[in-house]
Amino acid sequence: MTRTIQTEPLTAAAFAPFGDVLDATGEFRLINDGLCRRHHDRARLDFGSGRAGISIFDAVPRTLPYDFDLVERHPEGSQAFLPMTEHPFLVIVAPDEGGRPGRPRAFLTATGQGINLLRGTWHGVLTPLAAPGRFAVVDRIGDGPNLEEFRYPAPWRVAGPA
């Protein structure tokens, strides 16, 4: 039996338990002779060991409704997703409940938003909603395991906004 969740708009307050919303809103300081707004220190990068690296991901776009049963987490480092297009994408996260993911939530980004997942946050796979699904990803590069996967016993369906 498939269970359904609705997408929510991605806001800093709603997403705070899972990570940071990366966008060019709020406070800034002018740099580059007053021609550039710097929205400073927007993400809590956290690596248990290793170092920060930047990779490029090119994911296959999906459509809503979207069914999933797989989530994962990275116990040794945070993970930031910065879209390299103006297209929104789907962000699936779940609270940790005793080492297993709880009921997932689905956020729909707005144009110009990225995310930073806190270390150990259960999340769905990268889910662009339009081509190309290209992202710059800042995450931990280092030795040792940094991936835990979990499959829900029954799939979840992400519907569009309520």
C-alpha positions in Angstrom: 0.0 0.0 0.0 1.4 3.4 -1.0 1.2 6.2 1.5 1.0 9.8 0.3 2.6 13.0 1.4 2.1 16.5 0.0 4.9 18.8 -1.0 5.6 21.9 1.1 7.3 25.1 0.1 11.0 25.1 1.1 11.3 27.7 3.9 14.2 28.2 6.4 11.9 27.6 9.4 10.2 24.4 8.1 13.6 23.0 6.9 15.6 23.9 10.0 15.5 20.5 11.7 17.1 19.0 8.6 19.5 21.6 7.3 19.9 25.0 5.7 18.1 26.7 2.9 20.6 28.3 0.5 19.4 31.4 -1.3 20.2 35.1 -1.8 17.6 36.5 0.6 18.0 38.4 3.9 21.1 40.2 5.2 24.0 40.8 2.9 27.1 43.0 2.7 28.3 44.8 -0.4 31.7 43.7 -1.9 33.5 44.2 -5.2 33.3 47.9 -5.2 29.6 47.8 -4.3 28.6 45.6 -7.3 28.0 42.3 -5.5 25.8 41.3 -2.6 27.5 38.7 -0.3 25.0 36.6 1.6 27.7 35.4 4.0 28.1 31.9 5.7 24.8 30.4 4.7 25.4 26.7 5.5 26.6 24.7 8.5 29.3 22.5 6.8 30.3 19.7 9.2 32.7 16.9 8.4 33.7 14.3 11.0 36.8 13.4 9.1 38.1 14.0 5.6 37.7 17.3 3.8 35.1 19.3 1.8 34.9 18.6 -1.9 32.9 19.9 -4.8 31.4 17.4 -7.2 29.0 17.8 -10.2 25.9 15.6 -10.2 23.8 15.1 -13.3 20.5 13.4 -12.2 17.6 12.1 -14.3 14.5 14.3 -13.8 11.4 12.8 -12.2 7.8 13.9 -12.3 5.0 14.3 -9.6 3.5 12.2 -8.4 6.7 10.5 -7.4 7.0 7.2 -5.6 10.0 6.2 -3.5 11.0 3.8 -0.8 14.8 4.5 -0.5 16.3 7.1 1.8 19.9 7.5 2.9 22.1 9.5 5.3 25.7 10.5 5.6 27.0 10.1 9.2 30.4 11.7 8.5 29.4 14.9 6.8 26.9 17.4 5.7 25.9 17.6 2.0 24.9 20.7 0.1 23.0 20.7 -3.2 23.3 23.8 -5.4 21.3 23.6 -8.6 23.1 24.8 -11.7 19.8 25.7 -13.4 16.8 27.8 -12.5 14.5 24.7 -12.2 12.9 23.7 -8.8 13.7 20.3 -7.4 12.2 18.0 -4.8 13.8 17.5 -1.4 12.7 14.5 0.7 13.8 14.4 4.3 12.8 12.4 7.4 13.5 12.7 11.1 15.6 10.1 12.8 13.7 7.8 15.1 16.1 5.6 17.0 18.5 5.1 14.1 15.7 4.7 11.5 13.9 7.3 9.4 10.5 8.4 10.5 7.6 9.8 8.4 9.2 11.7 5.5 8.5 15.2 4.4 8.7 16.6 0.9 9.8 20.1 0.1 9.6 21.8 -3.3 12.3 24.4 -3.9 11.7 27.8 -5.5 13.9 29.2 -8.3 17.3 30.1 -6.9 17.2 27.9 -3.8 19.7 25.2 -2.8 19.9 23.2 0.4 22.5 21.9 2.9 21.6 18.7 4.7 23.0 18.4 8.2 25.2 15.5 9.0 23.2 12.4 9.6 19.9 13.7 8.1 17.8 11.0 6.4 17.0 12.2 2.9 15.8 11.0 -0.5 17.9 10.7 -3.6 18.6 13.8 -5.7 15.3 14.5 -7.4 15.2 17.2 -10.1 11.9 17.9 -11.7 13.2 19.2 -15.1 16.2 18.6 -17.3 19.0 19.1 -17.0 19.3 17.8 -13.4 22.7 19.3 -12.9 23.9 20.3 -9.4 27.1 21.3 -7.7 27.4 19.2 -4.5 29.6 20.1 -1.6 30.2 17.1 0.7 32.8 15.0 2.5 35.6 13.5 0.6 37.6 10.9 2.7 38.2 7.4 3.7 35.8 5.2 5.5 32.0 4.6 5.1 29.8 7.6 4.9 26.5 6.2 3.5 23.6 4.4 5.3 20.6 3.4 3.2 17.1 2.4 4.4 14.1 1.1 2.4 10.7 1.7 3.8 8.6 -1.5 3.9 5.9 0.2 1.7 6.5 3.0 -0.8 5.6 6.7 -0.2 4.0 8.8 -2.9 4.8 12.5 -3.2 1.9 14.4 -4.6 2.0 18.0 -5.7 1.2 20.9 -3.4 -1.9 20.7 -1.2 
